Amino acid sequence: MTIVSKRTPPKRLVGCELINLAAADQARFVQVCEQRYHDRLDAAAQAALGGGAQIIMLTGPSAAGKTTTARKLSQRIAAAGRRSAVISLDDFFVGEGRYPKQADGSDDYECVEALDLPVLRRCLRDLAETGVCDTPVFDFLTQRPTDTTRHIDGRGGVVVVEGLHAFNPALGVADLPQGTAVHIYAGLREEYAAPDGSRTVATRDVRLARRLTRDFLFRGHDADFTLRLWPHVCQSEDRYIKAFKNRADLVLDTSFSYEVCLWEHYTCKMTATEHKARLQELCGRFEAFDPLPGTVVPEDSMLREFIGQKSVKCTKTGKD
């Protein structure tokens, strides 16, 4: 099994019958999948430490688990006796009234110019030169940077910088001393097939199920909202992530084989009006897998980013 790769490995195609066979022993199946993810994290952390990097630039598509993966990577670096911290690129948003505009006149939150690039470049340069920096703190309620900063001390360690634009050349990482930063791409590398070998569940289907569940349970959004937004999300991924994916030094797989047994429980309790057919089609893709309850997910699992620290009851509703 490839734990971490310096090139983008081909996606695995796993048969639904194999998944269902493994799911017969729920505890063992979950344990093996979780351990594989932890092994990949350990390998990525060791690669960064062994290579002498001071900064990890981490990106990946929506619902790939970037936030939790960044935090867990930082924890592993700290456990190795080195300083570490996580910086989110979201804290560098320019804020209300300064966002670039889209063609229809609405704010463009996705483009790299939505970040305060001079401040971001200065922070990265300070980390490379001194190991410390002061990052802005963004208030999402007011949609403006606050008057406070967050002090980052990564001297002798590795700081993880995560976000949509972590691989974008506009951040100026290429201008830092060689070997300062390592680029890690976090993404799902496993897809699923019917008994006849045809692909039935793609990585984008799994990520959509993750995002639907998180949006529904914790962000107050119904399925119509997320499904309406999803095409734009995918377009942004193609434009701002996949365009620079070849800059990755390492690819960290954030797939969990057992999770395809979870998503029918969550997605099929949602309702949609405008995008009812799309929701039903997605639910149908998970019907071939023997269902597992959310209670099987360990409390420290990366998947808790999407279902919460407790198995929240997903009640059928059409309200936003």
C-alpha positions as CSV (number, residue, x, y, z in Angstrom):
1,M,0.0,0.0,0.0
2,T,1.3,3.4,-0.9
3,I,1.1,5.6,2.2
4,V,2.3,8.9,0.7
5,S,3.4,9.7,-2.9
6,K,5.6,12.3,-4.5
7,R,3.4,12.1,-7.6
8,T,-0.3,11.9,-8.0
9,P,-1.2,8.2,-7.7
10,P,-4.0,6.8,-9.9
11,K,-7.3,6.5,-8.1
12,R,-8.2,3.1,-6.7
13,L,-11.4,1.5,-8.0
14,V,-12.9,-0.7,-5.2
15,G,-15.9,-3.0,-5.8
16,C,-19.0,-2.5,-3.7
17,E,-19.1,-6.3,-2.9
18,L,-15.6,-6.0,-1.3
19,I,-16.8,-3.0,0.8
20,N,-19.8,-4.9,2.0
21,L,-17.7,-8.0,2.8
22,A,-15.4,-5.8,5.0
23,A,-18.4,-4.0,6.6
24,A,-19.6,-7.3,8.0
25,D,-17.0,-6.8,10.7
26,Q,-17.8,-3.1,11.5
27,A,-15.2,-2.5,14.2
28,R,-12.4,-4.1,12.3
29,F,-13.2,-2.4,9.0
30,V,-13.3,1.1,10.7
31,Q,-10.1,0.4,12.6
32,V,-8.2,-0.6,9.5
33,C,-9.4,2.4,7.5
34,E,-8.6,4.9,10.4
35,Q,-5.1,3.3,10.9
36,R,-4.3,3.8,7.2
37,Y,-5.2,7.5,7.4
38,H,-3.0,7.8,10.5
39,D,-0.2,6.0,8.7
40,R,-0.4,8.5,5.8
41,L,-0.3,11.4,8.2
42,D,2.7,10.0,10.0
43,A,4.5,9.5,6.6
44,A,3.7,13.1,5.5
45,A,4.9,14.6,8.8
46,Q,8.1,12.6,8.7
47,A,8.7,13.6,5.0
48,A,8.4,17.3,6.0
49,L,10.6,16.9,9.0
50,G,13.2,14.8,7.3
51,G,13.4,17.2,4.4
52,G,14.1,20.2,6.6
53,A,11.0,22.2,5.6
54,Q,9.9,25.1,7.7
55,I,6.5,25.5,6.1
56,I,3.9,23.0,4.8
57,M,1.7,24.5,2.1
58,L,-1.5,22.3,2.2
59,T,-4.3,22.4,-0.2
60,G,-7.1,20.2,-1.5
61,P,-10.6,20.3,-2.9
62,S,-13.8,21.1,-0.9
63,A,-14.6,18.5,1.8
64,A,-11.3,16.7,1.3
65,G,-10.7,17.3,5.0
66,K,-8.0,20.0,4.7
67,T,-8.8,21.6,8.0
68,T,-8.6,18.5,10.2
69,T,-5.7,17.1,8.2
70,A,-3.7,20.3,8.8
71,R,-4.4,20.2,12.5
72,K,-3.5,16.5,12.8
73,L,-0.3,17.1,10.8
74,S,0.6,19.9,13.2
75,Q,-0.1,17.7,16.2
76,R,2.3,15.0,14.8
77,I,5.1,17.5,14.3
78,A,4.6,18.7,17.8
79,A,4.6,15.2,19.1
80,A,8.0,14.8,17.5
81,G,9.3,17.5,19.7
82,R,9.2,20.3,17.2
83,R,7.2,23.6,17.3
84,S,4.2,23.7,15.0
85,A,1.1,25.7,14.3
86,V,-1.6,26.0,11.7
87,I,-2.3,29.1,9.6
88,S,-5.5,29.3,7.7
89,L,-5.5,31.4,4.5
90,D,-9.1,32.4,5.3
91,D,-7.6,34.8,7.9
92,F,-6.1,36.8,5.1
93,F,-9.3,37.7,3.4
94,V,-9.3,41.4,2.5
95,G,-12.9,41.9,3.8
96,E,-16.1,43.6,2.9
97,G,-15.8,46.4,0.4
98,R,-12.4,45.2,-0.8
99,Y,-13.3,41.9,-2.5
100,P,-12.9,41.7,-6.3
101,K,-16.1,41.6,-8.3
102,Q,-17.5,38.9,-10.5
103,A,-19.1,39.7,-13.9
104,D,-22.5,40.0,-12.3
105,G,-21.2,42.6,-9.8
106,S,-21.2,40.2,-6.8
107,D,-18.2,39.8,-4.5
108,D,-15.7,37.1,-5.6
109,Y,-14.6,35.3,-2.5
110,E,-12.8,32.5,-4.4
111,C,-10.1,34.3,-6.4
112,V,-6.6,34.7,-5.0
113,E,-7.0,38.5,-5.0
114,A,-9.6,38.1,-2.3
115,L,-6.6,37.5,0.0
116,D,-4.4,40.3,1.3
117,L,-1.4,39.1,-0.7
118,P,1.2,41.7,0.5
119,V,0.4,40.7,4.1
120,L,0.4,37.0,3.3
121,R,3.7,37.2,1.4
122,R,5.3,39.1,4.3
123,C,4.1,36.5,6.8
124,L,5.6,33.7,4.7
125,R,8.8,35.6,4.3
126,D,9.0,36.2,8.1
127,L,8.5,32.5,8.8
128,A,11.2,31.6,6.3
129,E,13.7,34.1,7.7
130,T,13.0,34.1,11.4
131,G,10.5,31.3,12.1
132,V,7.9,33.7,13.6
133,C,5.2,35.9,12.2
134,D,2.0,37.7,13.2
135,T,-1.0,36.8,11.2
136,P,-4.3,38.7,10.9
137,V,-7.5,37.4,12.5
138,F,-10.6,37.5,10.3
139,D,-14.1,38.0,11.7
140,F,-16.6,36.1,9.5
141,L,-19.6,37.7,11.2
142,T,-18.5,41.3,10.3
143,Q,-16.7,40.1,7.2
144,R,-13.7,42.2,8.1
145,P,-10.2,41.7,9.5
146,T,-10.1,42.4,13.3
147,D,-7.7,44.8,15.0
148,T,-5.8,41.8,16.6
149,T,-3.1,39.5,15.3
150,R,-2.1,36.0,16.1
151,H,1.6,35.4,17.0
152,I,3.0,32.3,15.3
153,D,6.3,30.8,16.6
154,G,7.6,28.1,14.4
155,R,11.3,28.4,15.2
156,G,13.0,25.0,14.8
157,G,9.7,23.5,13.7
158,V,7.2,23.4,10.8
159,V,4.1,25.6,10.3
160,V,1.2,24.3,8.3
161,V,-0.5,26.8,6.0
162,E,-3.8,25.5,4.6
163,G,-6.3,26.8,2.2
164,L,-7.7,26.9,-1.3
165,H,-4.8,28.9,-2.7
166,A,-1.9,27.3,-0.9
167,F,-0.3,26.2,-4.2
168,N,-0.9,29.5,-6.0
169,P,2.3,31.1,-7.3
170,A,0.9,34.5,-6.3
171,L,1.7,33.7,-2.7
172,G,5.4,34.0,-3.6
173,V,6.5,30.7,-2.1
174,A,8.9,30.2,-5.0
175,D,10.8,33.3,-3.9
176,L,11.6,31.8,-0.5
177,P,14.9,29.9,0.0
178,Q,14.9,26.5,-1.7
179,G,13.7,23.8,0.6
180,T,11.8,26.2,2.9
181,A,8.4,24.9,1.9
182,V,6.9,21.5,1.0
183,H,3.6,21.4,-0.9
184,I,1.1,18.7,0.2
185,Y,-2.1,17.9,-1.7
186,A,-4.8,16.4,0.4
187,G,-7.5,14.6,-1.6
188,L,-9.5,11.4,-2.0
189,R,-7.9,8.7,-4.1
190,E,-10.6,5.9,-3.9
191,E,-13.7,5.4,-6.1
192,Y,-16.2,2.6,-6.1
193,A,-17.6,0.2,-8.7
194,A,-20.6,-2.0,-9.3
195,P,-20.3,-5.8,-9.6
196,D,-19.9,-5.3,-13.4
197,G,-16.8,-3.1,-12.9
198,S,-18.5,0.2,-13.8
199,R,-17.8,3.2,-11.6
200,T,-20.8,4.1,-9.5
201,V,-19.3,6.5,-6.9
202,A,-16.6,9.0,-7.8
203,T,-14.5,11.0,-5.4
204,R,-16.5,14.1,-6.1
205,D,-19.7,12.2,-5.1
206,V,-18.1,11.3,-1.7
207,R,-17.0,14.9,-1.2
208,L,-20.5,16.2,-2.1
209,A,-22.0,13.9,0.5
210,R,-19.5,15.1,3.1
211,R,-20.3,18.7,2.3
212,L,-24.1,18.2,2.2
213,T,-24.0,16.6,5.6
214,R,-21.8,19.3,7.2
215,D,-23.8,22.1,5.7
216,F,-27.1,20.6,6.7
217,L,-26.1,19.7,10.3
218,F,-23.9,22.6,11.3
219,R,-24.2,25.5,8.8
220,G,-28.0,25.9,8.6
221,H,-28.1,25.1,4.8
222,D,-30.6,22.8,3.2
223,A,-29.7,20.5,0.4
224,D,-30.9,22.9,-2.3
225,F,-28.4,25.5,-1.1
226,T,-25.4,23.2,-1.2
227,L,-26.4,21.6,-4.5
228,R,-27.0,25.0,-6.1
229,L,-23.5,26.1,-5.0
230,W,-21.7,22.9,-5.9
231,P,-21.1,23.6,-9.6
232,H,-19.4,26.9,-8.7
233,V,-17.3,25.1,-6.1
234,C,-16.2,22.5,-8.6
235,Q,-15.3,25.3,-11.1
236,S,-13.2,27.0,-8.5
237,E,-11.4,23.8,-7.7
238,D,-10.6,23.3,-11.4
239,R,-9.4,26.9,-11.7
240,Y,-7.5,27.4,-8.5
241,I,-6.5,24.0,-7.2
242,K,-6.2,21.6,-10.2
243,A,-4.4,24.2,-12.2
244,F,-1.5,24.1,-9.7
245,K,-1.8,20.4,-8.6
246,N,1.5,19.6,-10.3
247,R,3.3,21.7,-7.7
248,A,2.6,19.0,-5.1
249,D,5.6,17.4,-3.5
250,L,3.4,14.9,-1.7
251,V,-0.1,13.6,-2.1
252,L,-1.9,12.6,1.1
253,D,-4.9,10.4,0.6
254,T,-7.9,11.4,2.7
255,S,-10.2,8.5,1.7
256,F,-11.9,6.2,4.2
257,S,-13.2,3.0,2.6
258,Y,-15.9,2.6,5.2
259,E,-17.4,6.1,4.7
260,V,-19.5,5.1,1.6
261,C,-21.5,3.0,4.1
262,L,-22.3,6.1,6.1
263,W,-23.6,8.7,3.7
264,E,-27.0,7.1,2.7
265,H,-28.0,7.5,6.4
266,Y,-27.4,11.2,6.2
267,T,-28.2,12.3,2.7
268,C,-31.4,10.3,2.3
269,K,-32.9,12.1,5.3
270,M,-32.5,15.5,3.5
271,T,-35.1,17.0,1.2
272,A,-34.7,19.2,-1.8
273,T,-37.1,21.0,-4.2
274,E,-35.1,22.8,-6.9
275,H,-32.4,20.0,-6.9
276,K,-34.6,17.0,-5.9
277,A,-33.5,14.8,-8.8
278,R,-29.8,15.5,-8.1
279,L,-30.2,14.6,-4.4
280,Q,-32.1,11.4,-5.2
281,E,-29.4,10.4,-7.8
282,L,-26.7,10.9,-5.2
283,C,-28.5,9.0,-2.6
284,G,-29.0,6.2,-5.1
285,R,-25.3,5.8,-5.5
286,F,-24.8,4.8,-1.9
287,E,-27.7,2.3,-1.8
288,A,-25.4,-0.6,-3.0
289,F,-23.4,-0.3,0.3
290,D,-24.5,-2.0,3.5
291,P,-25.2,0.9,5.9
292,L,-23.1,1.7,8.9
293,P,-24.3,4.1,11.7
294,G,-22.4,7.3,12.5
295,T,-21.7,5.8,16.0
296,V,-19.0,3.6,14.5
297,V,-16.9,6.7,13.6
298,P,-14.2,7.3,16.3
299,E,-14.3,10.5,18.1
300,D,-10.9,11.6,16.8
301,S,-11.7,10.6,13.2
302,M,-11.2,13.2,10.4
303,L,-14.8,12.3,9.4
304,R,-16.0,14.0,12.5
305,E,-15.3,17.3,10.7
306,F,-18.5,16.5,8.7
307,I,-20.7,14.6,11.1
308,G,-19.7,16.3,14.4
309,Q,-18.3,15.1,17.6
310,K,-21.4,13.2,18.4
311,S,-23.7,11.3,16.0
312,V,-26.1,14.2,15.4
313,K,-29.6,13.0,14.4
314,C,-30.3,14.0,10.9
315,T,-34.1,14.7,10.8
316,K,-35.9,15.1,7.5
317,T,-36.6,18.7,6.8
318,G,-36.9,21.1,3.8
319,K,-36.1,24.2,5.7
320,D,-33.0,26.3,5.3
